[in-house]
């Protein structure tokens, strides 16, 4: 990820942020990297046919 990637503000409950921070620390990643990796993983779990339908919509 680079500084040229798009940025946005994100609101989340304090308890969720703490949980992500612990996971990021354990994996030796930044908070941002942990969030990105988890989002990418959640989309990778979706069936390919579902992804294709969303693209054509």
TORBA-914171 format. One record per atom (N, C-alpha, C): residue number from 1; residue in one letter; atom name; x, y, z. Coordinates in steps of 0.1 Angstrom, whole numbers, plus 5000, padded with zeros to 4 digits. Atoms other than C-alpha are relative to their C-alpha. Layout:
REM residues N
+-----+------+------+------+-------+------+
| pos | code | site | east | north |   up |
+-----+------+------+------+-------+------+
| NUM |    a |   CA |    X |     Y |    Z |
...
+-----+------+------+------+-------+------+
REM end
This chain:
REM residues 57
+-----+------+------+------+-------+------+
| pos | code | site | east | north |   up |
+-----+------+------+------+-------+------+
|   1 |    x |    N | 5008 |  4988 | 5000 |
|   1 |    x |   CA | 5000 |  5000 | 5000 |
|   1 |    x |    C | 5009 |  5012 | 5000 |
|   2 |    x |    N | 4992 |  4988 | 5001 |
|   2 |    x |   CA | 5012 |  5034 | 4992 |
|   2 |    x |    C | 4992 |  5012 | 5005 |
|   3 |    x |    N | 5006 |  4988 | 4995 |
|   3 |    x |   CA | 5005 |  5069 | 5004 |
|   3 |    x |    C | 4990 |  5006 | 4989 |
|   4 |    x |    N | 5009 |  4995 | 5011 |
|   4 |    x |   CA | 4987 |  5075 | 4970 |
|   4 |    x |    C | 4987 |  4992 | 5000 |
|   5 |    x |    N | 5013 |  5007 | 4999 |
|   5 |    x |   CA | 4960 |  5050 | 4979 |
|   5 |    x |    C | 4990 |  5009 | 5006 |
|   6 |    x |    N | 5010 |  4991 | 4995 |
|   6 |    x |   CA | 4927 |  5066 | 4986 |
|   6 |    x |    C | 4998 |  4998 | 5015 |
|   7 |    x |    N | 5002 |  5001 | 4986 |
|   7 |    x |   CA | 4920 |  5074 | 5022 |
|   7 |    x |    C | 4985 |  5004 | 5003 |
|   8 |    x |    N | 5013 |  4995 | 4995 |
|   8 |    x |   CA | 4887 |  5078 | 5042 |
|   8 |    x |    C | 5000 |  4997 | 5015 |
|   9 |    x |    N | 5002 |  5001 | 4985 |
|   9 |    x |   CA | 4876 |  5081 | 5078 |
|   9 |    x |    C | 4991 |  4988 | 5002 |
|  10 |    x |    N | 5008 |  5011 | 4997 |
|  10 |    x |   CA | 4861 |  5051 | 5094 |
|  10 |    x |    C | 4997 |  5000 | 5015 |
|  11 |    x |    N | 5005 |  5000 | 4986 |
|  11 |    x |   CA | 4840 |  5050 | 5126 |
|  11 |    x |    C | 4998 |  4986 | 5004 |
|  12 |    x |    N | 5002 |  5013 | 4996 |
|  12 |    x |   CA | 4840 |  5018 | 5146 |
|  12 |    x |    C | 4999 |  5000 | 5016 |
|  13 |    x |    N | 5000 |  5001 | 4985 |
|  13 |    x |   CA | 4832 |  5008 | 5182 |
|  13 |    x |    C | 5014 |  4998 | 5006 |
|  14 |    x |    N | 4987 |  5001 | 4993 |
|  14 |    x |   CA | 4861 |  5011 | 5206 |
|  14 |    x |    C | 5005 |  4986 | 5002 |
|  15 |    x |    N | 4996 |  5014 | 4997 |
|  15 |    x |   CA | 4860 |  4974 | 5215 |
|  15 |    x |    C | 5004 |  4993 | 4987 |
|  16 |    x |    N | 4996 |  5006 | 5013 |
|  16 |    x |   CA | 4862 |  4964 | 5178 |
|  16 |    x |    C | 5014 |  5005 | 4996 |
|  17 |    x |    N | 4987 |  4995 | 5003 |
|  17 |    x |   CA | 4892 |  4987 | 5173 |
|  17 |    x |    C | 5011 |  4994 | 5008 |
|  18 |    x |    N | 4991 |  5007 | 4991 |
|  18 |    x |   CA | 4909 |  4972 | 5203 |
|  18 |    x |    C | 5003 |  4986 | 4996 |
|  19 |    x |    N | 4999 |  5014 | 5005 |
|  19 |    x |   CA | 4903 |  4937 | 5189 |
|  19 |    x |    C | 5009 |  5000 | 4988 |
|  20 |    x |    N | 4992 |  4999 | 5013 |
|  20 |    x |   CA | 4918 |  4947 | 5155 |
|  20 |    x |    C | 5014 |  5004 | 5004 |
|  21 |    x |    N | 4987 |  4996 | 4996 |
|  21 |    x |   CA | 4947 |  4964 | 5172 |
|  21 |    x |    C | 5008 |  4988 | 5006 |
|  22 |    x |    N | 4994 |  5012 | 4994 |
|  22 |    x |   CA | 4955 |  4932 | 5192 |
|  22 |    x |    C | 5004 |  4990 | 4989 |
|  23 |    x |    N | 4997 |  5009 | 5011 |
|  23 |    x |   CA | 4953 |  4911 | 5160 |
|  23 |    x |    C | 5012 |  5006 | 4992 |
|  24 |    x |    N | 4990 |  4994 | 5008 |
|  24 |    x |   CA | 4975 |  4936 | 5141 |
|  24 |    x |    C | 5014 |  4999 | 5007 |
|  25 |    x |    N | 4988 |  5001 | 4992 |
|  25 |    x |   CA | 5001 |  4936 | 5169 |
|  25 |    x |    C | 5005 |  4986 | 5000 |
|  26 |    x |    N | 4996 |  5014 | 5000 |
|  26 |    x |   CA | 5002 |  4898 | 5171 |
|  26 |    x |    C | 5006 |  4996 | 4986 |
|  27 |    x |    N | 4995 |  5004 | 5013 |
|  27 |    x |   CA | 5007 |  4896 | 5133 |
|  27 |    x |    C | 5011 |  5010 | 4995 |
|  28 |    x |    N | 4990 |  4990 | 5003 |
|  28 |    x |   CA | 5032 |  4925 | 5134 |
|  28 |    x |    C | 4997 |  5008 | 4987 |
|  29 |    x |    N | 5005 |  4991 | 5011 |
|  29 |    x |   CA | 5011 |  4946 | 5110 |
|  29 |    x |    C | 4995 |  5013 | 5006 |
|  30 |    x |    N | 5007 |  4988 | 4996 |
|  30 |    x |   CA | 4998 |  4981 | 5111 |
|  30 |    x |    C | 4985 |  4998 | 5001 |
|  31 |    x |    N | 5014 |  5001 | 4999 |
|  31 |    x |   CA | 4962 |  4987 | 5120 |
|  31 |    x |    C | 4994 |  5000 | 4986 |
|  32 |    x |    N | 5005 |  4999 | 5014 |
|  32 |    x |   CA | 4955 |  4997 | 5084 |
|  32 |    x |    C | 5002 |  4987 | 4992 |
|  33 |    x |    N | 4997 |  5013 | 5007 |
|  33 |    x |   CA | 4972 |  4966 | 5070 |
|  33 |    x |    C | 4991 |  4989 | 5005 |
|  34 |    x |    N | 5009 |  5010 | 4995 |
|  34 |    x |   CA | 4952 |  4944 | 5093 |
|  34 |    x |    C | 4986 |  5001 | 4995 |
|  35 |    x |    N | 5014 |  4998 | 5005 |
|  35 |    x |   CA | 4919 |  4959 | 5082 |
|  35 |    x |    C | 4999 |  4996 | 4985 |
|  36 |    x |    N | 5000 |  5004 | 5015 |
|  36 |    x |   CA | 4928 |  4956 | 5045 |
|  36 |    x |    C | 5001 |  4985 | 4998 |
|  37 |    x |    N | 4999 |  5015 | 5002 |
|  37 |    x |   CA | 4939 |  4920 | 5048 |
|  37 |    x |    C | 4987 |  4993 | 5004 |
|  38 |    x |    N | 5013 |  5006 | 4996 |
|  38 |    x |   CA | 4907 |  4911 | 5067 |
|  38 |    x |    C | 4989 |  5003 | 4990 |
|  39 |    x |    N | 5010 |  4997 | 5010 |
|  39 |    x |   CA | 4885 |  4928 | 5041 |
|  39 |    x |    C | 5003 |  4992 | 4988 |
|  40 |    x |    N | 4997 |  5008 | 5012 |
|  40 |    x |   CA | 4903 |  4912 | 5012 |
|  40 |    x |    C | 4997 |  4985 | 5003 |
|  41 |    x |    N | 5004 |  5014 | 4997 |
|  41 |    x |   CA | 4899 |  4878 | 5029 |
|  41 |    x |    C | 4985 |  4997 | 5000 |
|  42 |    x |    N | 5015 |  5002 | 5000 |
|  42 |    x |   CA | 4862 |  4883 | 5034 |
|  42 |    x |    C | 4995 |  4999 | 4986 |
|  43 |    x |    N | 5005 |  5000 | 5014 |
|  43 |    x |   CA | 4857 |  4890 | 4997 |
|  43 |    x |    C | 5005 |  4987 | 4993 |
|  44 |    x |    N | 4995 |  5012 | 5006 |
|  44 |    x |   CA | 4879 |  4860 | 4988 |
|  44 |    x |    C | 4992 |  4988 | 5003 |
|  45 |    x |    N | 5009 |  5011 | 4995 |
|  45 |    x |   CA | 4855 |  4837 | 5007 |
|  45 |    x |    C | 4987 |  5000 | 4992 |
|  46 |    x |    N | 5012 |  5000 | 5007 |
|  46 |    x |   CA | 4826 |  4848 | 4985 |
|  46 |    x |    C | 5001 |  4992 | 4987 |
|  47 |    x |    N | 5000 |  5008 | 5012 |
|  47 |    x |   CA | 4817 |  4824 | 4957 |
|  47 |    x |    C | 5003 |  5009 | 4987 |
|  48 |    x |    N | 4997 |  4992 | 5012 |
|  48 |    x |   CA | 4831 |  4836 | 4923 |
|  48 |    x |    C | 4988 |  5004 | 4992 |
|  49 |    x |    N | 5012 |  4996 | 5008 |
|  49 |    x |   CA | 4797 |  4835 | 4907 |
|  49 |    x |    C | 4993 |  5012 | 5006 |
|  50 |    x |    N | 5006 |  4989 | 4993 |
|  50 |    x |   CA | 4785 |  4860 | 4933 |
|  50 |    x |    C | 5007 |  5013 | 4996 |
|  51 |    x |    N | 4992 |  4988 | 5004 |
|  51 |    x |   CA | 4814 |  4884 | 4925 |
|  51 |    x |    C | 4997 |  5004 | 4986 |
|  52 |    x |    N | 5003 |  4997 | 5013 |
|  52 |    x |   CA | 4806 |  4881 | 4888 |
|  52 |    x |    C | 4987 |  5007 | 4998 |
|  53 |    x |    N | 5013 |  4994 | 5000 |
|  53 |    x |   CA | 4770 |  4890 | 4894 |
|  53 |    x |    C | 5000 |  5014 | 5004 |
|  54 |    x |    N | 4999 |  4986 | 4995 |
|  54 |    x |   CA | 4779 |  4921 | 4914 |
|  54 |    x |    C | 5007 |  5009 | 4990 |
|  55 |    x |    N | 4994 |  4992 | 5010 |
|  55 |    x |   CA | 4802 |  4933 | 4887 |
|  55 |    x |    C | 4991 |  5004 | 4988 |
|  56 |    x |    N | 5008 |  4997 | 5012 |
|  56 |    x |   CA | 4776 |  4932 | 4860 |
|  56 |    x |    C | 4988 |  5008 | 5004 |
|  57 |    x |    N | 5011 |  4992 | 4995 |
|  57 |    x |   CA | 4750 |  4950 | 4882 |
|  57 |    x |    C | 5002 |  5014 | 4999 |
+-----+------+------+------+-------+------+
REM end
